[in-house]
Amino acid sequence: KDIFGRVVRNGDIKGTWNRSKLMVIGQARTGKTSTIRSLLGKEFRSGEFSPSTVGASLIQTNSFALTKPELDLSTSVNGDSSRKLGKSYSKSWVADETGDIDYTTELATRLTVSEIEELEKEDRFSWRKKNVAHLSRKYVEPPPPVEEADDENDSHPANLSDDEDNTTQERPFMRKREAKARFDEKLLTMPRYGKNSVSFTIWDMGGQTVFYSLHHLFLTKYGIYLLCFDLRRIYKESKEDILFLKFWLKSVILHTETAPIFLVGTFADEISSKRGLQKVDGLLKQVLIENNNNNNNNGSTVARNPKDRFVYFPIDNSSGNGIDYLRYQIENVTLEQEYVSREVSLRWIRCLDRMLAKKNKAWVKMKNVKSVVKQYGITSAEELDEMLRFYHELGVLLHLTNTAVLTDIVVIRPQWLINALCMIVRDEHVHKFDMDEMENVGLLDDVKSLLADGLASRDLIEYIWRDDEVDFLLDLMRTTMLMSDWQFNDERQYLIPSMLTAPGKRVTPSESYTSQNPSCMFDFSETFLPFGFFERLICLFVAHSGRQRNSREAVLSNSSGTVYFGEETVLHLEKTEEKIYVQVEPAVRASWCLKIMRSMLHKINEDFLQSKLRWQVKFKGVRGYISYELAMNLKLKPWFDFQSEDPVDIRTIVNSSLW
């Protein structure tokens, strides 16, 4: 108890937090949620009782300490011994059902257990007699505060309200009374605080395509990625499923570079032979080879299955086959990550707990965060940025820094933000509107407009969000280019590009649209064209169009569109798997439009993809498309006809398009 008291009251003490983010991704209906339930040791629910995840669901966990299993390398996942071997694995992860984890006590307990273990190794004296002397050598007790009397209100969280001035005076890191209240000797015997235990923030990501435009907000480097797929469909060589696997591999590598990826094949018991599992392994190895060739990645991010000698982990959630071994390998790989073993000061953890303790707030302003952390001795802007970046990468909170507006906000309830966004960006098949309710409140036509045309009215948004931080959420969606103001009528409407549907018929071009109009192409085949990129380009186009006098209303689908810049200029866009085609009319505006398009593409790449995406600009010539460099050298008209273009401030156009 004395050791714990000294540890928990010293903000300068550092220890490994042993925490990571676990992102479970993949197509819809591949068993992602069931896999999480299996890893948590929960009862299997059949498909009819397992609803699809909407957006994402967050779960905080703790695992038991690892025990190295005795592996029978000759046994495949279909053998009974996979289940038997699991007896020596970590049995399950413990999910936090309360949503009220005390991270300060968690780290202090881990440090206390570590100190006790060190003392017990010293055979010269009993650790109970020596703990104070030993502790005084290792940890320096902070000087006592001038006023040591306990404050009845000291255990209350720091005030994060925007409407009140917070004290910025540095307070004692923790008073004795609070330290005493936090101590629970039962914690010291719990294996989850051992040095080989690891905790996760599990993100169960919805697999419906409509949610993909949100995923870039949450894919970070400090994480382990479980890419789930249906073994039965890959075994049958489903082209659609193989394409989705390639897409997810490229997406994770693009956003995270080196984060470990586990390929997890579900429904393994329905593949009757080991030869069938080996066939799937061969198909996946081919996918990895193709991805590596296209992305200059050597495949080292994909975790191997040493027991079956596969590049994936076959499991079956109904029987539990393969689950224990998968869990063990996830823990092993996680503990090898550098960020997991990084030492974190108790001061940082205390600041996190103070922010999260504000139950009635989902996000806080940066000025309030600064006020809180200053009370615990963090005065450096560099340290604050480092701390927030660390927590963001781990998925404990969200701090997006793409723009000044986002940088000023810290989201302390990521689940709240996901839920709010997915009330607008939604898959009607799994997240249906109550049409009777919408008709009763007079919003039925508004809902139909959202589902058919991707247009959300202000009235609908305010009703769905129930006035819950509406302006903040609108600003966030604008700034992340998830929406754009629709300024083509007198109604207050917003375009949600990810809600656009496939065209029932080809988008109708203007009367002057012909194959003779100048055409260019943005070719992303060198990397790939991520979901959400085209949608964000549409956002910027529509925002700019709405600011031009006499622009006609844009005609859009999820893969094509016609956008007007004023009375004369028209852009026709069409997206394929790896390319975006653009035609401009009249030809005299081609050079002007090219500058705007290139600037917008670079802004999206810089703000949301860390400038990692690569593409080539090509122009249609007599015998096909030619490169940008060749077209520029040839001064290809009208694209490089500088005499015909008007002067344009590209930066002003792009930045103003966000608002």
Secondary structure, DSSP 8 states (H G I E B T S, - for coil): -HHHHHHHT-TT-EEE--EEEEEEEESTTSSHHHHHHHHTT-----GGG-----SEEEEEEEE---------TT--TTSTHHHHHGGGS---EEE-SSS---HHHHHHHHHHHHHHHHHHH--SS-HHHHHHHHHHHH-------S--S--TTTTS-----TTS----S---S--HHHHHHH--GGGGG-GGGSTT--EEEEEEE--SGGGHHHHTTT--SSEEEEEEEEHHHHHTT-HHHHHHHHHHHHHHHHHHSS--EEEEEE-GGGS-SHHHHHHHHHHHHHHHHHHHHHHT--STTB--BTTTTBSSEE--TTT-TTHHHHHHHHHHHHHTSTTTS-EEEHHHHHHHHHHHT-TT-SEEEHHHHHHHHHHTT---HHHHHHHHHHHHHTTSSB---SSHHHHTEEES-HHHHHHHHTTTS--TTTS---HHHHHHTT-HHHHHHHHHHSEEEHHHHHHHHTTSSHHHHHHHHHHTTS-EEE-SSSS-EEE-GGG----SS-----TT--TTS-EEEEE-TTS---TTHHHHHHHHHHHHHHTSTT----EE-SSEEEEEETTTEEEEEEE-SSEEEEEEESGGGHHHHHHHHHHHHHHHHHHHHTT----EEEEEETTEEEEHHHHHHTT-TTTT-GGG-----HHHHHHHHT-
